[in-house]
Amino acid sequence: RVIPTVRFVSQASIIHSVAETLQEFLFLMLSLSGMNAAVRAVVRMGLYVGAKVYFIHEGYQGMVDGEENIREATWESVSSMLQVGGTVIGSARCKEFRTHEGRLKAAYNLVQRGITNLCVIGGDGSLTGANLFREEWSGLLGELVDQADAVQKYSALHIVGMVGSIDNDFCGTDMTIGTDSALHRIIEVVDAIMTTAQSHQRTFVLEVMGRHCGYLALVSALACGADWVLIPEMPPEDGWEEKMCEKLSANRAGMKRLNVIIVAEGAIDRSNKPITTDYVKNLVVKCLGFDTRVTILGHVQRGGTPSAFDRILASRMGVEAVLALLETTANTPACVVSLYGNQSVRLPLMECVQMVKVQKAMDEKRFEEAVKLRGRSFENNLKTYKLLAHRKPETELPTSNFNVAVLNVGAPAAGMNAAVRSAVRVGISEGHKMFAVSDGFEGFYKGQIKEIKWADVGGWTGQGGSLLGTKRTLPAKHVEKIAEQMRKHNINALLVIGGFEAFESLLQLFEARATYEEFCIPMCMLPATISNNVPATDLSIGADTALNAIVETCDRIKQSASGTKRRVFIIETMGGYCGYLASVGGLAAGADAAYIYEEPFDIRDLQANVEHLTEKMKTSIQRGLVLRNENSNDNYTTDFIYQLYTEEGKGVFDCRKNVLGHMQQGGAPSPFDRNFGTKISAKAMQWISKKLVETFRHGRVFANTEDSCCLLGMRRRALVFQPVVQLKEETDFVHRIPKEQWWLKLRPLMKILAKYKTSYDVSDSGQLEHVVCNRPRDLDASVAM
């Protein structure tokens, strides 16, 4: 069995069915604390390209033991993996694999099955072991005397890695598989605890995982607005106990009824002495007399249902891993499939591992560089937390004499309140006077404007909806009254948080500058809409929470059919004319089809989908899931599709339908939306502060250039300020969507994983890059949706 060369067709690198060119292509899935969505994606993408795929159960131990631990995988064997936490193929630590004899046994077991390609999910230790195995491969084969022709047939071992770790402590990727799900578990517990803490006026000390890396502690503190956080990368300065107690006491004096302190399990002080939750509790009780409780989350952080983000990330990484294996050669270094911004990249495995070792060495020495070595993202998280959690005394605050107004426009989206909180506190820290506008531009022209203070936004991060209120009213018909209110309150800058209506509003205000000088001020928009239909940004605040609501509902619906044979569910999602929720939600939920406006379909497509499901029902997988975007087609409505499937599937399967409706807009914001809203809002306020200084002339602010009226969005690898007037050509105003949408490239991936014969464009797949320490990264959760 010889590994063939995979042929890519044309410069566009479109993979067609390679079954004819493949005699047999073999690789193995080894899961070490990985996500099942990655396992599923590797198996199905491998089978799609004509490969033969094997599971290795119980990690390296299973590779050494062989026999039944190495089993061939089938399409059906991964059908129910998406919603299951942990890894269904098991994982185990293996001392024997660390020895030469153990690796020799593993090589023999692989050669017996013709396996020379490994996909490894794990941390730096697991990936380092895989690379050592690869380097020793030829020598190990030479020792297998009873496998004389093995050296020639299987001369090279190819490896690709995916990082599975809840700590997010691996250099070279913005997010590791499993981290977002762990944050979900933490935030669920924190939200639950905060209700009882507020009722009883208690202080809670929470310990989260992170012996060497404080990512979980830091980001969860940012997401819940914790009063204090202790992490191993930055031991607190001497005398921190007194400062912490002063902060807790000041918060209580400010009518705050609860305190939350988050401690990473590896937290230490400047003397390298561990800081335990019991120590913190006893300190608070002794110094302040507050009723204090300790909660240690423990392994609950590792369990539970995977989040939508993790499913999408793992699915993308799994497919990318297969593509990397197809393209590898004997001279190609072992690589790790990583996420940078919203883009897949491949990095040399050992470069990443070496950087992780440097990070740990710095941690051990407790140098200040330890935080910087975590990456720009970690450093920005820490700076943002300090900026928002610790208010400077009035005497230390700068005085800018600028007034900044913030308002929400359009439909409510989870994460809006976190963005408002961030804007208010950063603005106050910059010395500005912050004004809150209720009910969008409708409230603006009615004069519903009032100053908002630091304490007014306490506890806002975990609140869903819009506490300021939001309306779809556009400003065009009321510009004169709005200008009057801006004069009355001396508004010098505007921050608008919302969806497509917010984008249209800024365009109208920009055009009104020619008539009203009141609008010649810095204006910035933050995209916040579950539809994710705003131009010039890959992601919007609120979309991740909506995706999780869709996925959770689909999981429950599929579970309801676990005792029912042959049933198909038709689910309608929101989104207007934008098919983001249906497409990406379908990928995360394992849908068989997703109907959207951007990809026209007709009755023949519907019939083909019915026939596909009919064939599926003949296998052991006897459940189907079909998503439909609400405005995907005027005639092929959800009722029509339901009736068509019911009629055509008669005698084979039955149908049920469900319209998810406004439940997608509600609920507590996800960790991603809380942090995304918090960080882009902080960045927007810093931009506004800069523009205010630049445009202040002769005692007044005057800004009339295009670059003073911007949308802040995430494009591929970075956050970018883009003049709204320059985005008109990129926008379909009739259907309220961008003309080009990045997530459309994920639709073939969803179809492949649902066993459709289709082509997959890999022109945007990851390319081999090199690790760069402290490269600019504006987002930590950087997404792959």
N, C-alpha and C positions, 0 to 999 in steps of 0.2 A: 504494500500500500504506500503510494508515493504522494506527498503533498504537491498538488499541481499549482501552477501559477494562475491567479485569478485575473481574468481579462476585463478591463474596464473599457466601456464603449465611449468613444469621442472625448473631446476636451471637457465636456460638461460632466464627465464621470458619472454616467447613469448606469446603475447596476441592473442588468437584465437577469433573467433566470440563467444560472450557470450550471444547471443540472447536467447539461449535455457535455460541458467541458470538464466536469468534476467526476473522477472515478470514485473518490471518497476522500472527504476532508474531515479530519478528526481534531477535535479539541475538547477541553474539559472545563467544567465549572467547579471551582473550588471556592466555597463561600465561608469566610471567616468574619463573623459578626456583620454580615452584609444584609442587604435588603432583598426580599423575595422578588420585588419588581425587577431588580437587576438580573436575577437568575432567570426569570421568565423571559426578559428581553433577549438575553444571550441565547437561550435555548431556541426561541422562535426565530430570531434573526439567523442563527446558525442553520436551522432546518430550512429556512427560506432560501438561503444561498446554496443549499444542497449538501450541507455538512452533516456529519454524524456527531452527535453530542452526548457526552457522558456527565453524569453527576459523580462527584466524589463525596460521599457522606462522611461526616465527622472530621472534616478538614484534613490536615496533613497526616493525622493518625490513620484516616481511611486510606490515604495514598500509600502509606507504609504497609498497612495490613492487607490491602487489596481485597480479592475475592468479592463478596457481595457488597462491599463498600463502594465499588466502582460499577455503576449501573448505567445502561443507556437511557437517555431521556427521550420522551416523546412529547408531541404537541399537547396531548391531553394531560400529561403529568404535571403541567404548570398552570392549569386552567384556573385554579382557585387560589393562586398565590398572592395576588395584588393586595388583598385586604388583610393578609396575615402578617403579624409582626415577627421579628426574629428571623430565623432562617430554617426552612422546613427540611433542608438537607443536613442540618446539624453542623456544629463546629466544636473543635476540641483542641486543647493545647497538646503538643506532642514533643516530648523530650527526645524521643528516638530520632526524629527527623533532624535534630541538631547534630547528630553524629553522622560520620561518613557511612557507616553500615546501614543506618536508617534510610539515607538518601539513595543508597544502592538498591535497597529493597523497593523503594518508590519508583526508581527508574525501571527496574525489572517489571513491575506491575503495569507501568505505562506502555512499555515496549510490547508487552504481551497483547495489548489491545490496539497497538499502532497509534498511540496518542503522543503527539509532539507539539501540541499547542495548549497552553494553560491560560485561563482567565481567573485571576485571583482577586477576591474581595477581602480586604483586611486593612490593618494598620501598618505602620512602618516596619514592625518586626516581621509580620507575615510576608510583606513584599520584599524585604531584604532576604528572607529565607528563600523565596522564589527565585530571586536573581542569583543567589549563590548556587542553587540547584541548576540554573541555566548555564552558569559558567563551568560547572563541573560535568555537564552532561556528556561530552565526548569521552572524558576519562571514565565516567561510570559505565558507559556502553562498552568501552574497551575491557572492562573487568567482567562483563557478562559473557563468559567463554561459550556458553551454550546458545548464545545468540550471535552467531558468527556474522550473519549478514545485516545485523541491526545497525552497525556503525555506518554502513553505506546507505541503508534505507532511511534511517531516522537520525541523520547526522547532526541536526540542529533542533534545539528546543526553543520555541517562541513563547514569549510571555507578555501579557498585557495586564495591568493592574487597575482596579477601582478601589477607591479608599472608602472603607466602611468604619466610621468612628463617630460616636456621639459628641466627642470633645472638640471636633473641628480643629484638630491640632496638627494636621499634615500640611507641610509646605507645598505650594504649587496649585492649590485649588481653593476657590472662595468658599466652597461648601462641601462637606463630606456627607456621604449617604448616611442617614440616620440622625443627623444633628437637628433638622427641623422638627422631626417627630418628637425628639427628646424635649425640645423647647415647648412643644404643644403640651406634653405631660406636665412640665414645670408650671407653665402659665395656667393650666386648668387647676392645679393645686393652689397656686397663689391666689387666683380669683376666688376660689372657694374659701380659702382661709381669710381673705380680706373682708368678706361679709361678716364672719363671726368676730373677727378682730374689731371691726368698726362697731358692732353691736355692744361688745363688752369693753371697749376702749383698751385693747390689749396691744402688746408688742410681740411680734412673731419673729423668731430667728430660724431661717431656713437653710439647710445644708444641701447643696447640689453637687453632682459629680464634677470631677476635675482635679485630679491629683497634681498634675503638672501644668494644666492649661485652664485658665479661668474664663474661657469663652462662654460657656453656658451660664455661669454666674453673672457675668457682665451684661450679656444680651438680655437675659431674663430680668435683671435689675432695670435695664433701660426700658423694657417692654411693660413693666408693671409700675414704674416710678418708685422703686424702692428707696428708702431713706439712706441706706448705707450698703456698700458692697465690699467684700474682702476677697482678693484674688491672689494667686501665687506669683504672678508676673510683677506685681507692684506692691511689695510690703508697705503698710502704712507707716508714716513718719512717727517717730517717738512722740508720745503724748497723744496718740490718736484716740485713746479711750475717752479722754476729757472732751475732745472735739466732737466725737460721736454723740456723747451724752448731751452736749450743748445743742447739737442739731436736733436730736429727738425731743428735747425739752422745748425748743423753739417751735417745732412743728405742733406739739400739743398745745402750746400757748396760742398758736394761730388757729385754733379750733379744729385741728386735725385729730380724729378720734382713734387713729391706729398708727402703728409704725411697723415697717417691714425691713428686716436686715437680711441680706443674702450672703452666705459664706460658701466659698468653694472648698471642697474637702481638703485641698492642698494649701489653703491659706496659711501664711506665716508672717511673723513680724520681722523687723530689721535685724533681730538677733538670731534669726533662723529658727525661732521657736514657734511651734504650731499654734494657730488661733482656732480654738474649737468653739462649737456652738454653745456648749455648756459654759465656757469662759465668758462669752459674750452675754449670755443670759444672766449669769451671776453678776456681771458688771452692771447691767441695766437695773437689776433689782436692787443692788447695793447702793448705787449712786442716785437713782431716780425713784425707786420704789414702784416702778410700773409693773402691772400684771404681765408677766412674760412667759411665753411658751416656745418650745423648740420642736421643729418638725424636720426630720431627716428623710428626704425623698428616696434615697437608695436606688434599688434596681427598678423601681417603677418607671424611672426615666428611660430605661432600655426597652420597655415593653409597650403594649398597646398597638392600635391600628396605625399603620404608616400614614402620614399626612399626604395631602395632594402633591405638595412640593416634592417630597421624597420620592413618591411614585413616578413623577414626571422626570425628575433628575436621574433616578436609577434606570428608568426606561431608556432615556437618551444616552446615558453612559454605557448601558449594556449593548445597545446597537453600535455605538461608536467603538466599543471594545472589539466587536466582531470585525468591523471594517478595518481596524488597526491590525488585527491578526491576518486578515486577507492580504494586506499590503506589505506585511513584514518580510524581510529577507534575512539571510544569515548575517549580514552586516548591520542590520538595524538594531539599535540598542533597545533593551526592554523599556517599555514606556508605561506611564500612568495616564489614564484618561481623566481629565480634569475639567473644572468649570471656571471660567474667567469672565466675570460680568454675566452676560447672557449667552456666552459662546463656548462651544466645546473646544478644548485644546489637548494636545498630547505633549507630555513632558518626559524627559529621560528619568526613569525610575530612580536611579542611584543619585542623581542630582537632588531630587526631592528628599530622599532619605538622608543624604549628607546635611542638608539644610535643617532637617528636623533634629539631627544630632547636635548641630550648632546651637539651635534654639534651646535644647535641653541643657547643654553645657552652660549656656548663659544663665538659664533659670537657676542652675545649681549655684552659680557664683553670685547670683542676685545683682547682676549689673543692670543699670538703667536701660541698657540696650535690649534687654529681654523683650520689652514691650514692642520696640521697633522691629525686632526680628519676627514678631508674630505677623507683621505685615501692616500696611497702611490702614487696612480695614479695621483691624483690632485697635490700633492706635486712635482712629477716628471714633470708634465706639466709646473708648474710655474718655476722650475729650468731650464728646457729646454728653455722656452721662454726668460728668463733673459740671458741665455748663448748665444742665437742666436740674440737677438734684441739689446743688449747693449754691444758694443765693449769697452773693457778696453783700457786706454791709453797705448801707446807703452812701456812706462816706467814701467807699472804694469804687462805686459805680461811676462810669463816665456820664457826662451830661451832654446830650446831643441836641436837645431842643427840637427834635423831629417827632412828628406824630405819624404812626403807621396804623392803617386799618386792615383788619383781616375778616374775611367772610367766606361762607360756603355757598356754592351755586350749583343747581341741578338736583339730581336725585341723591338721597343719602347713601354713603358708602362707609363701611367699617374702616376705621383708621383715620377718618377726618378729625376726630377729637384729639387724637395723638398729635396730628399735624398742627392743630390750633394751639395746643399746649406748648409744643416745641417753639412755635413762632412767637408766642407771647413771652415765654421765658428767655429766649435768645434775644428778642427785641429789648426787653428790660435790661438784660445784661449788657447790651450795646449802648444803653443810656436813652433809648427811645421811650416815648409814651405810647402805649398800645391801646387801640380801640377795637372793640368787637362790634360787628354789624349783624343784627339778627335778621333771619329770613332773607338772606341774599340781597339782590338789588331791589327787590320789592321793599324790604325793610330799610334799605339805604335811602331811597327817595322819600320814605315816610319819616325819616329821622330816627330810626331805631338804632342809635349808635351810642355806645357808652364806653368809658374807659374800663379796661380789664387789667387786674393786678396779678401778681405772681401766685398768690394763694388761691385766686379764683379758679385756676385751672388744675388744682391738685386732684389727683385721682381720675383724670380724664382719659388716660391711655387705654384703660380696659373697657371704656364705655362704647357701645355700638351706636350707630346712627349719627346724628348731628345735634349736639347740645346747643349750638348757636341757632339751629333751624336753617333750613335751606329751601329755596324755591327755584323754579325753572324760569322765572321772569328775566328777560333780557333788558339791558339798560337803554337800548336805542330810543324807546318812546318816552323815557324819563330822564334824558341826559341833563336837561336844564335844572330839574329838581335835585338830581344827584350832584351836579356841579355846585348848586347852592349849599347843599349839606357839607360838601368838601370845603367850601369857603368858611362855613360856620364853625367847623371843627378843626380847620387848618390841617387837613390831611396832606401829608407830604409824600406818602408812598402807599401802595396797595398790594396786598397779597390775596389772591383769589384761589380758593381750593375747590375743585369740582371737576365735572366731566365735560362733555362736548359743549354744553351751554356756557361753561366758564371760558372755553376757548373762543366761542363766538362773542362773548361779552368783551373779552380783551381786544378783539378785532374792532368791535364797535367803539370802544373807548379810545383806541388808537386813532380811528378815523375822526372821532369827535375832537381831537386835539386842535384841528384847524379852526374850530369855532370856539372852544372853551379851553383857556389856558390852565384851568384847574386840573385837566387830565395830562398836562405836561409834567408828569412825575414818574419815578420808577414804578413799574407795575410788573408783577410776576405771577404766573399761574402754576399750580401744582396739580397734576392729573389725579383725580380721585373719582373713579367710577367702576362699578362691577363689570361693565361691558368691555372695558379696556379698548375703547374705540376712539381715543384721542390721538391725533397725529403726533409724530415726532417723539414718541416714547414707546418702548417695548412693553412697559408695565405701568399699571395705574394702582393707586391706593384703593383697596377694597376688593380687587379682583381675586386675590388669594383667599380671602375669607369666603367669598362666593363659591370658589372652586371647592373648598373644603365642605361647604354645605351641600353642594351637588354630589360630591363623591360619597359623603356620609349617607346621604339619602339613597344613592344607587346601591351602596353596600347593604343597607337594610332591606331594600327591595329585592335584591338578589338572594339575600338570606331567607326572606319570606317564602321563596320558591324552592328552598332546599329540599322540602319534602314533596314537591310537586314536579311531575314529569313534563317536560317539553312545554316551557312557557317563555314567551317573549314580552319584554316590557318596552313600551314607547314612552320616553320621557321628554317633556318640553322644557327648555331652559330659556332664561331671559337673555338680553343682549341687543335688542333692536335688530338692526341689520348686520351687526357684527357677530361672527360665529366663533369668537374666542372661547366663550364658556362651553359651548357644545363640543368644540373640537378638542380642547385641552382637557376638559372634564371627561370627555369620552376616552382619551388616552389614559388618564389616571384611573378611570373606573373599569377599563377593559371592555369598552363598548364594541359592538359588531359593526355599527355604522353611525355616522353623525351627519345630519343634513343641515347645510348652511347656505346663506345667500351667496357668499363669495364663490362657491363651487356649484354652478347650476346642475340640476338633476332633472330627469324626466321619468316617465312611467317605466321605461326600459331599465333604468337604474334601480327603481323600486322593485321591479320584478326580479332583477339579478340578486338583490339583497335578500329577497324572500327565498329564492332558490338556494342561496348560500346558507341561510339559516336552516332550511330543510335538510341539507346535507349534514350540517352540524348536529342536528337532532338525532342523526343515526349513530353518532359516537356516544361516548360516555358523558360529554358535555351537553346537557339538555336544558340550558338556560340561555336566553339571548337578551341583549340590551341595545336599544336603539335610541339615540338622542336627536332631538330636532330643535334648532334655533327658532325662536318664536316668529321671526319674519323671514324665514328661509325661502318661502314660496307662498304666493297669494292663494294658489289653488290647491296645492298639496298640503293641506292643513294637518294638524296633529290628529284631528278626528278622521280625516280622509286616510291618512297612513295607517291609523289603527284599524279602520274598517277593511282596508286593502289587505293588511297582514292577517287579519282575522279570517277573511274569506279565502285567501290563497293558501293559508296554512291549515285550513280545516282538515281534520283527520291526522295532522302531523303535530301541530302545536296550537296552543291557544294564546290569546293576547290580553294584556292589561295596559292601561295608560295612566300617566300621572303628569299633571302640570305643576311644576315646582313653585311658580309664582314668586311673590315677594319674600318668601323665606330666604331667598338668596341675598337679599339686601340686609337682613337682620342678623342678630347674634353678636357675641363678643368678637372683637377683631382678632385675627390670627396673630401669632408672634411676628410673622413676616410683615403684615400690614402695619402693626404698631411701630416696628423699627424702621420700615421703609418710610412711613409718614413722618416719623420723628426726625430722621436724618436728612431727608430731602427738604423738609421745612426749615431745619437749622441752616442748611446750605443756602436756601433761598433768602433767609433773613440776613445772612452775612453778605450775600450779593446785593441786597437792597441797601444795607448800610454803606457798602462801598459806592454804590451808585448815588446815594444821597450826598456823600462827601464830594464826589466828582462833579455833580450837577448843581451844587450850592454856589450861587454867584450873587453878589450884591444884595445879600440879606434874604434871598429866596431860592427855592428849588425850581429849576427849569430844565426839563428833560424832554426833548422832542425827537430824538433819533430812534431809529428802528430797534437798536440794541438796548433800549431802555424799557421795552415792553416785550418780555420774554416768557416762554414756557420752559420749565425745567423738567427734562425727561431723561430716561435712561435709554441710551442707544448702544446696543451690543456690549461694549466694555466700560462705558463711562457715563456719568451724569453730565448733560450738556445743556447750557442755556441757549435757546434758539428763538430769534425774533418771530413773533406770531405772524406778522405780515408776510414773512418769507415762507410760511407753511401753507399758504392758501393753495399753491399749485400742487401740494401733496395730498390735498383733502377732497373727498367726495362729499360735498355739502348736502346733496339730495338725500343720500343714504346715511350721512353722518358717520362716515368711516374713513380711515386713511386709504389712499389708493394702493399702497403696498403695505402688507402686514407679514411680519417675520414668522409668525406661528403657522402660517399656511404650509411651511416646509415640514411641519410635524404631521400633517395629515396622512401622507403616504406611510409614515411610521405606524400610525394607528391602524391603518389598513393591513399592513404586513403582519402586525401582531395579532390581528383578527383573522389571519389566514386567507387574505385576498391576494390574488396574483396582480402585482402592480410593480411599477418601477420606483426606485428610491434615489432621489438626487443627493449625491454626496459631495457636490461641489462646495458646500459650506461646512463640510466635516472638519474635524480638528486636524491641524498640521503640527508636526513636531517642532516645538520651540524649546527654549532653555529657561531655567529658573533664574529669575531676577529678584534679588533681595530688595524689599521695600519698593516694589513697583507701585505706581499709583493705582489705588483701588478705592472707589467711593462707596461701594456697597459690600456688605458682608453676606447678604443672603442672595444675592445676585442672580438670579434666576433664570431659570431654565424653563420657564413656563411659556 
